[in-house]
């Protein structure tokens, strides 16, 4: 009996000594997850800013008369595409509890205005909204589970949807612009830089000497 008590006491001691060893490992795992979450959030912010800059540049470069252009019946016009992007920048973050401004009817928003100045202003305001929402989301909240269009997703996944939606319609807007003879401003700027600083021409007259043929 005495031997059993000794062995039980020894086992209890071993368990108590082992417990603190596991805690730092869990802490390191949580710390690594937080660091990874911060990196993902920073990447989303970077590429969302890229979409914002390019969509805004296209909206400003498109003449007002082209805002009514649509490639076919039942397809969104140029202006409606910009407003569709703006509406989504309000709607999608609302799944995480980020409320859009009072008075916005997101169901009819993309047809609520036609003037270029109003649409550009609305587009910029929507990016201010979604950028602030993302910036104010903690790393811990990025992994919170929410309902997005009837499917369980993390807040991080929701912001990835915002990002992909913006780039999807950036591509659409570039196509609309090109069809209407509008060069995207960032492309025009790159072409101008290349014209002002042409690459030096290589000498094309010199011939590479032929390798000698070795008979076997």
C-alpha positions in Angstrom: 0.0 0.0 0.0 2.8 2.4 0.9 4.5 1.7 -2.4 1.2 2.6 -4.3 1.0 5.9 -2.4 4.6 6.7 -3.3 4.0 5.9 -6.9 0.8 8.0 -7.0 2.6 10.9 -5.4 5.4 10.7 -7.9 2.9 10.6 -10.8 1.1 13.6 -9.5 4.4 15.5 -9.2 5.3 14.6 -12.8 1.9 15.9 -14.1 2.3 19.1 -12.2 5.8 19.6 -13.6 4.6 18.9 -17.1 1.7 21.3 -17.1 3.6 24.6 -17.3 5.7 23.2 -20.2 2.6 23.0 -22.4 1.4 26.6 -21.7 4.2 28.4 -23.4 3.7 26.3 -26.5 0.1 27.3 -26.7 1.0 30.9 -26.1 3.5 30.8 -29.0 0.9 29.2 -31.3 -1.6 32.0 -30.4 1.2 34.6 -31.0 2.0 33.1 -34.4 -1.6 33.1 -35.4 -1.9 36.7 -34.4 1.1 37.6 -36.5 -0.2 35.7 -39.5 -3.6 37.5 -39.1 -1.8 40.9 -39.1 0.1 40.0 -42.3 -3.1 38.9 -44.1 -4.9 42.1 -43.0 -2.0 44.2 -44.3 -2.0 42.4 -47.6 -5.8 42.9 -48.0 -5.4 46.6 -47.3 -2.6 46.9 -49.8 -4.5 45.3 -52.7 -7.8 47.0 -51.8 -5.9 50.3 -52.0 -4.7 49.3 -55.5 -8.3 48.6 -56.6 -9.5 51.9 -55.1 -6.8 54.0 -56.8 -7.4 52.4 -60.2 -11.2 52.5 -60.1 -11.2 56.1 -58.9 -8.7 57.0 -61.7 -11.0 55.3 -64.3 -14.1 57.0 -62.9 -12.4 60.4 -63.2 -10.9 59.7 -66.6 -14.3 58.6 -68.2 -16.2 61.4 -69.9 -19.7 62.0 -68.5 -21.3 61.1 -71.8 -19.7 57.6 -71.5 -21.3 57.0 -68.1 -24.4 55.7 -69.8 -22.5 53.3 -72.0 -23.6 49.7 -71.6 -22.4 46.8 -73.8 -25.8 45.2 -74.1 -29.4 45.2 -73.0 -29.8 44.3 -69.3 -26.1 44.9 -68.6 -24.9 47.5 -66.1 -23.8 50.8 -67.6 -20.4 52.3 -66.8 -21.9 54.5 -64.0 -23.9 51.6 -62.6 -20.7 49.5 -62.4 -19.0 52.1 -60.2 -22.2 52.4 -58.0 -22.4 48.6 -57.8 -18.8 48.6 -56.4 -19.7 51.3 -54.0 -22.9 49.5 -52.8 -20.9 46.3 -52.1 -18.3 48.2 -50.2 -21.1 49.1 -47.8 -23.1 45.9 -47.9 -20.4 43.2 -47.5 -18.9 44.7 -44.3 -22.4 44.9 -42.8 -22.3 41.1 -42.4 -19.6 41.7 -39.7 -21.8 44.4 -38.0 -20.3 47.4 -39.8 -23.4 49.6 -40.4 -23.6 51.6 -43.7 -24.5 55.3 -43.4 -28.1 56.1 -42.5 -30.4 56.7 -45.4 -28.7 54.5 -48.0 -30.9 52.0 -49.9 -28.3 49.5 -51.1 -30.9 47.6 -53.1 -31.5 50.6 -55.4 -28.1 52.4 -54.9 -26.6 51.6 -58.3 -29.4 53.3 -60.1 -29.8 56.2 -57.6 -27.7 58.7 -59.6 -26.4 59.4 -63.1 -24.2 62.5 -62.8 -20.5 61.8 -63.0 -19.6 64.1 -60.1 -22.1 62.4 -57.8 -20.9 58.9 -58.8 -17.2 59.7 -58.3 -18.1 61.2 -54.9 -20.1 58.1 -53.9 -17.4 55.7 -55.0 -14.7 57.5 -53.0 -17.0 57.7 -49.9 -17.6 53.9 -50.1 -13.8 53.2 -50.1 -13.4 55.5 -47.0 -16.1 53.4 -45.3 -14.6 50.0 -46.1 -11.0 51.0 -45.4 -11.9 52.4 -42.0 -13.9 49.2 -41.2 -10.9 47.0 -42.1 -8.4 49.2 -40.3 -10.6 49.1 -37.1 -10.9 45.3 -37.2 -8.7 43.6 -34.6 -6.6 40.5 -35.5 -8.8 38.5 -33.1 -12.0 39.6 -34.8 -10.6 38.6 -38.2 -11.2 34.9 -37.3 -14.7 35.4 -35.9 -17.3 33.3 -37.7 -20.2 35.2 -39.3 -22.9 34.6 -41.8 -22.1 35.9 -45.4 -24.9 35.4 -47.9 -26.2 32.4 -46.0 -22.8 30.7 -45.6 -20.6 30.5 -42.5 -17.4 32.5 -43.1 -14.7 34.3 -41.1 -14.5 38.0 -41.0 -11.2 37.6 -42.8 -12.9 35.7 -45.6 -15.5 38.4 -45.8 -12.8 41.1 -46.5 -11.2 38.8 -49.1 -14.6 38.8 -50.8 -14.6 42.6 -50.7 -11.1 42.6 -52.3 -12.0 40.1 -55.0 -15.2 41.9 -55.8 -13.4 45.2 -56.3 -10.8 43.7 -58.6 -13.5 41.8 -60.5 -15.3 45.0 -61.4 -12.0 46.8 -62.0 -11.4 44.4 -64.8 -14.9 45.1 -66.1 -14.4 48.8 -65.9 -11.0 48.6 -67.8 -12.8 46.7 -70.6 -15.6 49.3 -70.8 -12.9 52.1 -70.9 -10.9 50.4 -73.7 -14.0 49.8 -75.8 -14.7 53.6 -75.5 -11.1 54.5 -76.5 -10.1 55.4 -72.9 -6.6 54.4 -71.9 -6.4 53.6 -68.2 -4.5 56.5 -66.6 -1.9 54.3 -64.9 -1.1 52.7 -68.3 -1.0 56.1 -70.0 1.5 57.3 -67.4 3.7 54.2 -67.9 3.7 54.7 -71.7 4.7 58.3 -71.2 7.6 57.4 -69.0 8.8 54.9 -71.5 8.5 57.4 -74.3 10.5 60.0 -72.3 13.2 57.4 -71.3 13.6 55.0 -74.1 15.8 52.0 -73.7 19.1 52.2 -75.5 19.1 50.3 -78.8 21.3 47.3 -79.1 23.6 46.9 -82.1 22.0 44.4 -84.5 24.7 44.3 -87.2 27.2 42.2 -85.3 26.9 38.5 -86.1 27.7 35.8 -83.6 30.6 33.7 -84.8 29.7 30.2 -85.9 31.0 27.4 -83.7 33.6 25.2 -85.4 32.3 21.8 -86.5 34.2 18.9 -85.0 34.2 15.7 -87.1 33.9 12.5 -85.3 
